[in-house]
Each structure stands twice: as structure tokens, then as C-alpha cells.
């Protein structure tokens, strides 16, 4: 493996998945990397992330796939139930993982921790701060921060998620790029006696979904989703308002939903956001680029956020490496290499499987579960194992 002739500096905003994954590869090829993260510490918990399809190749090339499999969620089934908790049908998750070439589901915070553990000795992490301004010229980018002193970097990468501050500063207001998909989604730590251990239990009413993931090797997590025709007004950092939105949306919903809603005040990591996609004509502007959800959020109903973040980080670093550090060429080729996969995943959502709009839609979905055809209808039986470009990193 060759390294860059001159050590260049890169600032990455965001320490979730795409940011540390990119830092891993950039550090390996000779960049001096700094990550700035708004949260005062690593954000733990969160929804499950699927390391599957081509992202398995990325994690294997990092030498981390065995660790991911050791720390994955140990679900063995996805059970669909009615209001009286009677089993309607089930998916064998272990069989799906085997069919997917050894895929693994892992909590977002757990994967973030693994990436942090494998980059913290060589990458500078700055927690509790965020970028407030960017000014670029022919040789670099001057960066101001909400807390720290101004600094200058050769490149700046936004890996700061759906509400990306880098995207807003360098590319413009979010409403230019965000496409609302008429749903909201919440993740919280809660439990219910109705859920089977080592299984995900899914209950539906029209336009509403409650799924409890009662893993045997971690806390019980609940995923709630509801249909909403128009976007709601709230600030994405106002957690109490978001909790009230969820209570209002699920008032009167059956199964063990009332018990779950009573527990959401106890979770400091409660999360609610719109089901939306980020669609941009370009992921770079001069010396500034985007990766992960900041560039191309596909929505949680795609099941591909982690996958796209890992592959995108690998491709961005790889194309910079192939271009010998020429960011103009590297950014252009990163876009060309990665955009087809992004468009594929953005066009393949699982909304109809998780949140059927009507009782009839729920019955159709349940019939597919019972018949064993659900995997085929939603493309779960077709893992993408096409070899990724080997950049020699």
C-alpha cells in the first residue's frame, strides 16, 4: 500500500458510522484526520444497523467483521402478532443472515463504538463541538467552531447525518434536498412482557407500527412508526416535544402500546424523526464533500443507511487515494461510483411491510408472511455480493 506524498489534513463532522469509517481509511492512506462531534460523548444505543451485501466486504477489509459478528444483535426471528399477541407469522432471521453471506445486525451505537475503538489512537476526536462556519480558497478551508478556536484544513467532510450542518453551510438550506416520505419514526428503550426473547415482535394498526426488539444480549429496543400526510413542526433537538408527538400519534393504539408509551420519558436517548430522503445533484462543493446520511439519506425504511455509509466512506477514501489526493478528481469519481447504489436503495423502501396503510394492506402483508413469499416480494432473498473495487488501501 502506498501513502500520499504529503500528509494532508481532513476535518470530518460526525462520529456515528460514516465519519469514523471514513477516518479509518483516510488515516490508513496517510491523511491527518480530525473528527468533530456535537455530542459530548459517543452516542450509544439507537436502531439496528444491517451490515450486509457489499458492506460486509468493507468491514472485512477493515479486519473488523469478526468483532461485528461477536457484538451483533442475537435475534433469531421476526414475529408478526395481532392485538391479542397471537402469532400471525414469522421470519427466520438466522436463515436470512446466512442467505445474505454472513450478514449481521448490530446496534448503531455498538458499531460506532467499534469504529471509535479502532481509530481513536491515530485520529483526533473533538467532542462537544460543531462547525459554525466554512470559508474555502484554492488551498484549504478555514473552519470556525461553536466552541473551539478557528482552524484550517485541506478538506472538510460532512458525515453529520440527516440534519447536516455542513450541508446547510456549504450547500444551502435543507428544504432544497429533503424529500418527506409521509411517515415518522421513533426509537426508544422500553420493554414489554408481550415480546419473545431473542426476537423482534411487530404489531400493526392502519398507518401505525410498533416493533419490539428483545435481543438476548442487550436492552430491549422499540421502534414506532406512523403515517403523517404533512410534515410536523418541531425542532429536532426538542426531545420533550417529540415525545408528545409520539404520545398523540399512538393514543388509543392496542397491543401493549400504552405500557410502552409510559416508558419513553425514562430513555435519555429517545429519538424521533421524519421518514425522509436526501436527494442532491452533487455531494461536493470545492474542498467540501458529504458522506452517509448527510449526502443521501435513504430513510430508515430502506434498511440501508448503515450499508450506504460504510460503502460510501470506503469509496470516498478509495477514490481520493486513486487520484493521489486530487480532491477534484477524487470527489467526482466517488460520486460516479457510489450514486447508482444510492439511487437503487432510495427506490426500494420497506414501508409497505412495516407500516401498511389499511387493514386490507395489513392482511395482504400477513398473508405474504404466512406463505413465505415476503422475502421474495421485498427483495430480501437477493443479496448483492458483487465485488467492490479494490483500491489497494
C-alpha positions in Angstrom: 0.0 0.0 0.0 1.3 3.4 -1.0 0.6 6.6 1.1 0.1 10.1 0.0 3.4 12.0 -0.7 2.3 14.9 1.5 0.3 14.5 4.7 -3.0 16.4 4.2 -5.4 17.4 6.9 -9.1 16.5 6.9 -11.9 17.5 9.2 -14.8 15.2 9.4 -18.0 16.3 11.1 -19.9 13.5 12.8 -18.7 10.5 14.9 -21.5 8.0 14.2 -20.8 5.4 11.5 -19.8 7.1 8.2 -17.5 9.6 9.9 -15.3 7.1 11.8 -15.4 4.6 8.9 -14.0 7.3 6.6 -11.4 8.3 9.2 -10.3 4.7 9.4 -9.5 4.6 5.6 -8.1 8.2 5.4 -5.8 7.6 8.3 -4.6 4.3 6.6 -3.6 6.2 3.4 -1.8 9.0 5.1 -4.2 11.8 6.0 -4.1 13.6 9.3 -7.7 13.2 10.4 -9.8 15.2 13.0 -13.4 14.3 13.8 -15.7 16.9 15.5 -18.8 15.6 17.1 -21.6 17.7 18.7 -22.5 15.2 21.4 -20.2 15.4 24.5 -19.6 11.6 24.2 -20.2 8.8 21.7 -23.9 8.4 21.2 -24.8 4.8 22.3 -28.0 2.8 21.7 -30.0 3.5 18.6 -31.6 1.4 16.0 -30.3 -1.7 14.4 -27.9 -1.3 11.5 -27.6 -4.1 8.9 -24.0 -5.0 7.8 -25.0 -6.9 4.7 -24.4 -7.2 1.0 -21.3 -5.3 -0.1 -20.8 -3.6 3.2 -19.6 -7.0 4.5 -16.7 -6.6 2.1 -15.9 -3.2 3.5 -15.9 -4.4 7.1 -13.9 -7.5 6.3 -11.2 -5.3 4.6 -11.1 -3.3 7.8 -10.5 -6.5 9.7 -13.5 -5.9 11.9 -16.2 -8.3 10.7 -15.5 -10.9 13.4 -15.8 -8.2 16.0 -19.1 -7.1 14.5 -20.5 -10.6 14.5 -19.5 -11.1 18.1 -21.4 -7.9 19.1 -24.3 -8.2 16.8 -28.0 -8.4 18.0 -28.8 -12.0 18.5 -32.3 -12.1 17.2 -33.4 -15.4 15.7 -36.9 -14.4 14.5 -39.2 -11.6 13.5 -42.7 -12.4 14.8 -45.9 -10.7 13.5 -48.7 -10.6 16.1 -52.3 -9.3 16.4 -53.8 -7.2 19.2 -54.1 -10.2 21.5 -50.5 -11.1 20.9 -51.4 -14.2 18.8 -48.7 -15.2 16.3 -49.7 -14.4 12.7 -46.4 -15.5 11.1 -42.7 -15.4 11.5 -39.4 -14.7 9.6 -36.3 -16.8 10.3 -33.7 -14.1 10.8 -30.8 -16.5 11.1 -31.7 -18.1 7.8 -31.8 -14.6 6.2 -28.4 -13.8 7.6 -26.9 -17.0 6.2 -28.5 -16.3 2.8 -27.0 -12.8 2.9 -23.5 -14.2 3.1 -23.0 -13.8 6.8 -24.8 -10.5 7.3 -25.1 -9.2 10.8 -27.4 -6.7 12.5 -25.8 -4.5 15.1 -27.0 -1.5 17.2 -25.9 1.8 15.7 -24.1 2.8 18.9 -22.3 -0.6 19.1 -20.9 -0.2 15.6 -20.0 3.4 16.3 -18.1 2.2 19.4 -16.2 -0.5 17.3 -15.1 2.1 14.8 -14.1 4.6 17.5 -12.0 1.9 19.3 -10.1 1.2 16.1 -9.4 4.9 15.2 -9.0 6.8 18.5 -5.3 6.2 18.8 -4.5 7.8 15.4 -7.4 10.1 14.8 -8.1 13.3 16.8 -11.6 13.3 18.2 -13.2 16.6 19.5 -16.5 16.0 21.3 -19.0 18.6 22.4 -18.4 21.0 19.5 -19.7 21.7 15.9 -18.8 23.6 12.8 -20.3 27.1 12.7 -18.6 28.4 9.5 -16.7 27.4 6.4 -14.7 29.6 4.1 -12.6 27.9 1.3 -10.0 29.1 -1.1 -7.6 27.4 -3.6 -5.5 25.7 -0.9 -7.8 24.9 2.0 -10.8 25.5 4.2 -11.0 27.9 7.2 -13.3 26.5 9.8 -14.9 28.2 12.8 -16.5 26.2 15.6 -19.3 26.8 18.1 -16.8 26.3 21.0 -13.2 25.9 19.8 -10.7 28.2 18.1 -10.7 28.5 14.3 -8.6 26.0 12.4 -7.6 25.4 8.7 -7.8 22.0 6.9 -7.1 20.8 3.4 -10.5 19.1 3.1 -13.8 19.1 5.1 -16.2 16.2 5.0 -19.8 16.3 6.4 -20.8 13.0 7.9 -23.1 14.7 10.3 -26.3 12.9 9.4 -29.8 13.8 8.1 -29.7 17.3 9.8 -26.2 18.0 8.5 -24.8 21.4 9.5 -22.0 21.0 6.9 -24.6 20.5 4.2 -26.6 23.6 5.3 -23.5 25.8 5.4 -21.8 24.7 2.3 -24.7 23.7 0.0 -27.8 25.6 1.2 -31.0 25.1 3.2 -32.2 21.6 3.8 -35.6 22.1 2.1 -33.7 22.1 -1.3 -32.7 18.5 -0.8 -35.0 16.8 1.7 -37.9 14.7 0.4 -40.6 13.9 3.1 -42.0 10.4 2.8 -45.2 10.9 4.8 -44.0 8.9 7.9 -42.3 9.5 11.2 -40.2 7.0 13.1 -39.1 6.8 16.7 -36.6 4.6 18.6 -36.7 4.2 22.4 -35.5 1.8 25.1 -38.5 0.1 26.6 -39.8 -3.4 27.3 -43.0 -5.4 27.2 -43.9 -8.9 28.6 -45.6 -9.5 25.2 -42.3 -9.7 23.3 -40.4 -13.0 22.9 -36.8 -13.1 23.9 -34.3 -13.1 21.1 -37.0 -12.0 18.6 -38.5 -8.9 17.1 -42.2 -8.6 17.7 -44.2 -6.5 15.2 -47.8 -5.2 15.8 -49.7 -3.1 13.3 -52.8 -1.0 13.1 -53.6 1.0 9.9 -50.8 3.6 9.4 -49.2 2.6 12.8 -46.4 0.1 13.6 -44.9 -1.0 16.9 -41.9 -3.3 16.9 -40.1 -4.5 20.0 -36.6 -6.0 19.6 -35.9 -8.1 22.7 -32.4 -9.2 22.0 -30.8 -11.7 24.3 -27.5 -9.7 24.5 -28.7 -6.2 25.0 -31.5 -3.9 26.2 -35.0 -4.1 24.6 -35.5 -1.5 21.9 -38.8 -0.3 20.5 -39.3 1.1 17.0 -42.5 3.0 16.4 -43.7 4.4 13.0 -46.8 6.3 11.9 -48.1 7.7 8.7 -48.4 11.5 8.5 -49.6 13.3 5.4 -47.9 16.6 6.1 -44.6 17.4 7.9 -44.9 18.3 11.6 -43.5 21.5 13.1 -40.9 20.9 15.8 -37.2 21.4 16.5 -35.1 18.3 16.0 -33.4 18.9 19.3 -36.6 19.4 21.3 -36.9 15.9 22.7 -39.9 16.6 25.0 -41.9 17.9 22.2 -41.0 14.8 20.1 -42.2 12.6 23.0 -45.5 14.4 23.0 -45.9 14.0 19.2 -45.4 10.2 19.7 -47.9 10.0 22.5 -50.5 11.9 20.4 -49.9 9.7 17.4 -50.3 6.4 19.3 -53.1 7.3 21.6 -55.7 4.5 21.6 -53.4 2.0 19.8 -53.8 -1.5 21.1 -51.5 -4.4 22.0 -49.1 -3.3 24.8 -48.6 0.2 23.3 -49.9 2.2 26.3 -47.3 0.4 28.5 -44.5 1.2 26.1 -45.5 4.9 25.9 -45.3 5.2 29.7 -41.6 4.3 29.4 -40.4 6.8 26.8 -39.7 9.5 29.4 -37.1 7.3 31.0 -34.9 7.0 27.9 -32.3 9.8 27.5 -31.5 8.5 24.0 -35.1 8.7 22.8 -35.1 9.6 19.1 -37.9 10.7 16.6 -37.5 12.0 13.1 -39.3 12.2 9.8 -39.0 9.4 7.3 -37.3 11.4 4.5 -34.6 11.2 1.9 -31.8 13.5 1.0 -31.5 13.9 -2.8 -28.6 16.1 -4.1 -27.3 16.7 -7.6 -23.7 16.7 -6.2 -22.1 15.6 -3.0 -19.1 18.0 -3.2 -18.5 21.8 -3.4 -14.9 22.6 -3.9 -12.9 21.2 -1.0 -16.0 20.2 1.0 -17.9 16.9 0.5 -20.6 14.8 2.1 -20.9 11.2 3.0 -23.6 9.0 4.6 -27.0 10.3 5.5 -25.7 13.9 5.1 -25.3 13.2 1.4 -28.0 10.7 0.6 -30.2 9.6 3.5 -32.4 6.8 2.1 -34.7 6.7 5.1 -34.8 4.0 7.8 -37.4 2.2 5.8 -34.7 1.4 3.2 -32.8 -0.7 5.7 -29.7 0.7 4.0 -28.4 3.7 6.0 -25.5 1.9 7.6 -24.7 -0.1 4.4 -24.6 3.1 2.3 -22.5 4.9 5.0 -19.9 2.2 5.2 -19.6 1.7 1.4 -19.7 5.4 0.7 -16.9 6.1 3.2 -14.8 3.3 1.6 -15.4 4.6 -1.9 -14.7 8.3 -1.0 -11.3 7.4 0.6 -10.5 4.9 -2.2 -11.2 7.4 -4.9 -9.1 10.1 -3.2 -6.3 7.5 -2.9 -6.6 6.5 -6.6 -6.4 10.2 -7.5 -3.3 10.6 -5.4 -5.0 13.2 -3.2 -6.5 15.2 -6.0 -9.8 16.1 -4.4 -11.5 17.4 -7.6 -10.9 14.1 -9.4 -11.5 12.0 -6.2 -14.8 13.6 -5.3 -16.1 13.3 -8.9 -15.2 9.6 -9.1 -16.7 9.0 -5.7 -20.0 10.3 -6.9 -19.8 8.3 -10.1 -19.0 5.1 -8.2 -21.5 5.4 -5.4 -24.6 7.1 -6.9 -26.0 4.1 -8.7 -26.2 2.1 -5.4 -27.7 5.2 -3.6 -30.5 5.5 -6.2 -31.2 1.8 -6.0 -31.6 1.9 -2.2 -33.6 5.1 -2.2 -36.0 3.5 -4.7 -36.5 0.4 -2.5 -38.3 1.1 0.7 -40.0 -1.3 3.1 -42.8 1.0 4.1 -45.5 -1.4 3.0 -44.0 -4.2 5.0 -43.6 -2.3 8.3 -46.5 0.2 8.1 -49.4 -0.9 5.9 -51.8 1.9 5.4 -55.1 -0.1 5.8 -56.4 -3.2 7.4 -56.5 -4.7 3.9 -52.9 -3.9 3.4 -52.1 -5.5 6.8 -53.9 -8.7 5.8 -52.1 -8.9 2.5 -48.7 -8.4 4.3 -49.7 -11.1 6.8 -50.6 -13.4 4.0 -47.2 -12.9 2.5 -45.6 -13.7 5.9 -47.6 -16.9 6.3 -46.9 -18.1 2.7 -43.2 -17.5 3.0 -43.3 -15.1 0.0 -42.4 -11.9 2.0 -38.7 -12.3 1.4 -39.2 -12.5 -2.4 -41.7 -9.7 -2.7 -39.4 -7.2 -0.8 -36.2 -8.5 -2.3 -34.8 -9.9 0.9 -33.7 -13.1 -0.9 -31.3 -11.3 -3.3 -28.1 -10.2 -1.5 -25.7 -8.1 -3.6 -22.2 -9.7 -3.4 -20.7 -8.0 -6.4 -17.0 -7.4 -5.6 -16.2 -3.8 -4.7 -13.2 -2.1 -6.3 -10.0 -3.0 -4.5 -8.2 0.4 -4.1 -5.2 -1.2 -2.5 -5.6 0.7 0.7 
